[in-house]
Amino acid sequence: MGIFKLQIALPDRPGSLGAVASAIGFAGGDIRSLVTVSTENGKGVDDITVAIPGTDPTDLLQVLSDIGGVEVRSIDPVL
């Protein structure tokens, strides 16, 4: 199992975070923590720690990129 810390920016509107959480679950991921970092220019910025099957986050990044308006700003393995 791989654990990754992502920083994402998403539209600051109802349902955006729910779409992200659903996409993470669709990719087989489990959210371990979520911290709202800031709100800027109509976007929320969150740090999310996610556990995924395996060690390659490609599938996770793909499902997140399929959500309109979501930007993955960084992804780093948690050691």
Buried (B, 14 or more C-beta within 10 A) or exposed (E): EBBBBBBBBBBBEEEBBEBBBEBBEEBBBEEEEBEEEEEEEEBBBBBBBBBBEEEEBEBBBEBBEEBEEBBBEEBEEEE
